[in-house]
Amino acid sequence: MRTGVSYMGHHNPKHVKADMEDLKRLGCDDLLLAAQENDFAYMNGKLSFLPKIAKDRGMKPIVIFWGLLNLFGGGKSSQFLLGNPGAHQVCKDGSWHPEGCYNNPVCLEYTKQLISRTAQMGFEGYFIDEPTGIDCYCPSCRRKFEGMFSRPLEKALPEAVMNFRKKCVIDYIRDISEYTKNNHPQIETFCCLMPVDRAVWKDAAKVLTIDNLGTDIYWANEDNDVDEMRPLIKELAGFCKKEGKKHHQWLQAWGVKKGKEERIRAQGRILINEKPDALYVWAYEGQVGTNEACEDPACAWEAVCEILKKAKEING
């Protein structure tokens, strides 16, 4: 079982090296850098330095665009949308959302440019993080819907709109992963789809240019019986096996409330026992220093370290 941790990073290589040594001691195989648009524009040290530092310590550097276009996970601070207001999502009433629209060709082209930049920097994996359905009525969405169904999006029945949104998720995954493989075939492609997007797991597994598919059952603050994770894990693992994909799962170490740290251990034990191809943790040191930090980051990270070590002891 491969293990890895997401990392917010630092622009100073001195600090990056120290953190990579820490993860090396935990036996991590993969390093998943959460890169924001601001890192490309201004704080580019972690993008420039991290691939070599990670590889020198035996870890595969994988990049996640965290908060790209104010979508896809946290870190919502889009430099691109500041200069491209026409790339925003549009509400049904004509007002606009702060998020960008991944159906917009301008947004797609921008994403592809960033992928190529990270490939040239030495990253060996690209991670499509939590693509999900969007409630957008921008010109790109309207054109796409009308081209598929020959009627206006704003007048469509709710079921038709829902099915359209699901298809848009798959189209985005396919478009981005095909670009990556066609232009940078050495890059491993990953995608994480949330449990709320379970309806598209099967179709996502069929996308030929995705290598590794997973989900994130973030129940650390919930009261669900952790054994209820097993059917979800098995379902996605089955889709991946059928389509020849690797299968990964995420363990929560962000936003964990104080006193809930034992839930990290409980969920981690389930994940280890289910034996996905890779077990990843979001995020390094309980994401301390961010607005998504655990309430007791040190305690949460202690639980994570126990799970990561146990994963290697049991599954190698």
N, C-alpha and C positions, 0 to 999 in steps of 0.2 A: 504494500500500500504506500503510494506516494503521499507525502504530507507537505503542506505549505501554509504560509501566513500572508495575509494582505498587509501592506506597509504604506503608511501615509508618506514616509520619506523625509529627507532633509536635503537642503541644497548644498551643504558642506560635506565633502567626502569623508572627512574625519569622523563625523557622527554616523554616516552610512556604514563605514567599515566596522565600527563598534557594534552596531545593531546586527550586521550580517554575521559577525562572529558569534553573537548571542544565538541567532537562529541556527547557525551551523552546529552549535553545541546541542541543540534540540533535535538534530538529525533531519532538518527540513530539506526536502528535495527541490521545492519550487518556491520562488519569491514572487508575489503578485503585487506589483506596484500600482497603487491608486493614484493615477496622474490626472491632475486637473488642467483645464485650459490655461489657467494662470501659470502653470509650470512651463508650458510651451512658450508663453509670451514673455515671462519675466524671471521666474524662479526655476531656471532650467537645469540647475546642478544635479538634481537627483535623476533626471532623465539621461544626462550626459555620463554621469559617473557610475550609476548603479549596475548596468549590465555587466561590465567587466568585474566590478567588485563582487557581485553575486556569483558569477561564473568561476572566478578564482577560488571561491569557497565551496564549489561543487553544487551550486544551486542554479536552477533554470530561471532566468528572468522573464516574467510574463507581465504584460502591461494591461491594466484596466483603465478605461477612461471614466473616471469617477465624476459624475455630475455633468458629463458632456451635454451641451445644449440645454442645461438645466433639467436633464432627464437622467435616467440610468444611475440609480443609487443616490448617495449624498453628495456633498461638496458642490452644491448648485451655485456656480458663479461663472456664467458663460461670457467669456471675452468676445466670442463670435457674435452672439446676439446683440451685443452693444452696438456693433457696426452694421448689423443686418436685421433691422426690425421686421422686414418682410418674411423672415424665416420663422417667426413665432407661430405657435398654434393660434387658431381663431375659434372662438365660441360660436355656438349656433346663432346667437343674437348679433354677431358681428364684432363683439369686443374681443380682446386678445388675452391669451394666457402668457405667463412669463416663460413657459417652456417652448423649446423649438419643436418642429414637426419632422419626424424622420421620413415622412413621405415626400418632403420637399427636396427636389434634386440638389439644391444649393447646400442643404444640410448633409446630404449623402456625400457630396463631393468633398466637403470640408472634413468629414469623418475619414474618408479614404486618404486624404492628404496626411492626416495625423498618423494613420496606420503606417503609411510609407515612411514617414519620418522616424517612427520608433523602430521599424525594421532596420533602417540604416544605422540607428544608434546601437544595434546589437541585441535587441529584445528577441526572444525565441518563441514567444507565444503572444497571442492577442485574445483578450477576453471580452466577449459581448455580455455586458452585465445587466441583467434584469430588464430586457426589452418587454414592454407590456402594452396593452391596448390603450390608445389615447382617444379622448373625446374631442376631436378636432374637425373643423369645417373650413379649413383654409382652402385656397384655390387648388392646391395640389391634391388634397383629399377629395375635394368635389370632383375634379377631373378624373381621378382614379376610379371613384365609385361609379360615375356616369359611364366611363368607358367599359366597366365590367357589367353593369346592370341596366344601362340605357334609361336611367331615371335619376332625378336629383337626390343627392344625399340627404338634404334637409327634409325631404318629404317621405323618406323611406320608413318602413315599419321597423320597430325596435329590434326584432330578430334579425332582419337583414343587415342592420347597422352593426349588430354584435358580431355576426359572421364576417362582415367586412373587416372589422377591427382585428379579429383573430388572424385573418389572412394577411393583414398588413404586418403583423408581428413576424410571421413566417417569411414574408417577402423581404423584410428588413434583414433578418438573420441570413437568408440566402444571398442577398445582394452584397452585404458586407463580407461574408465569409468567402464568397466567390471572388470578390476583388482581392482579398488577402491571398488566397491560394493561387490565383492567376498571376499575381504580380510578385508574390513573395512565397513561393511554394515550400520554403523551409520552415515557415511559421506554423506552429500548432495553433489551431483555432478552438476556442472554448466558448461555451454559452451557458449561463445560469438563468433558468426560468423559475420564477417564484411559484409557490404552491397555488396562489390565486390564479395562475395561468396554466394550471394542470390540463386544461382542455386542449392546449396546443403542444403538450409534451410529445405526443406520438408523432405529429407532423414535423416537429423540430428535429426529432431523431432521424427523420428521413432526408434531411438536408445533407447532400453528399459532401459538402465542403466544411462541415462541422466535424471535428475530431473527438470532442470531449463535451458531454452534456451533463448538467447537474441541476440541483435545486438547493434552496436554503430554507430549512424548516426552523425558523427562528422563534422558538418557544420558551426561551429562558425566563421570560417574565409572565408566561401563561401558566395555567393550572392543568393543562391537558396531561393525561397519562402519556408518558414518553413512549410507551409501547405502541401508541397509535401512530408513531412515526413509521413503523415497519411497513405497513401496506403502501405508503407513499414511496418509500425508498425502493421497495421491491417492484412497484409498478414502473418507475422510471428506469430502474436497472434492467427490467425486461425489455423495454423499448430500445435501450442502448444495445443490449446484447443482440437483439434481432437485427439491428441495422449496422452492427459492427463498430459501435462507438465505445469510447471509454466513458466511464461514469464517475462523477464526483459529487460530493456532498459538502455543505458548509456547516460549520459550528459557530454559534453566536458568541462573540466576546465584545460586543458593542451595546451600549445602552442598557446593560444588565443592572437591575436594581439591587441595591445593597441587601444582602440576605438571600439572594436568589442564585448565588454562585454554585450551589450544589446542583442546580439544574443544568449547568454547563457540563458537569461531570456525568450526570445521568444521561443527557442527550449524547454526550461523547461516547459513552459506553455502548449505547445502541448503535451509533454509527460505526464504531469499530467492529462490533459483532456482525453487522450487515456487510462488511467488507467491500465498500466501493473501491474503485481503482485509485481514487485520491480523496483525501480528507483535507479540507482547507478551513482556515479560521479567519474570521473577520472580527477583530483586527489586532495587530501587534500591540502588546501591552495594554489590552483593553481599550484601545483607541484613546489613550490618555491625551489631554491637551486639545481635544476637539469638542464640538457640540454634541457628538455622538458617544462620548466617553461613558464607560461603565461608572456607576456611582462609587464603586471601590475598585479602581482599575487593577491595583496590585493583587487583590484577592481573586478577581476574575482571571487575571493572567496566571496566577498560581494554579488554578483549576485547569486552564488550557495546557499548561506545561505538563501536567500529570497525564492528560489525555494524549498529547502528542508523543510522549515517551512510551505510553502503553501501546499506542498504535504501532510503533516500531517493534516493540517487544513481542507483540502477538502476531503481527502480519508482515513484519520485516520491511 
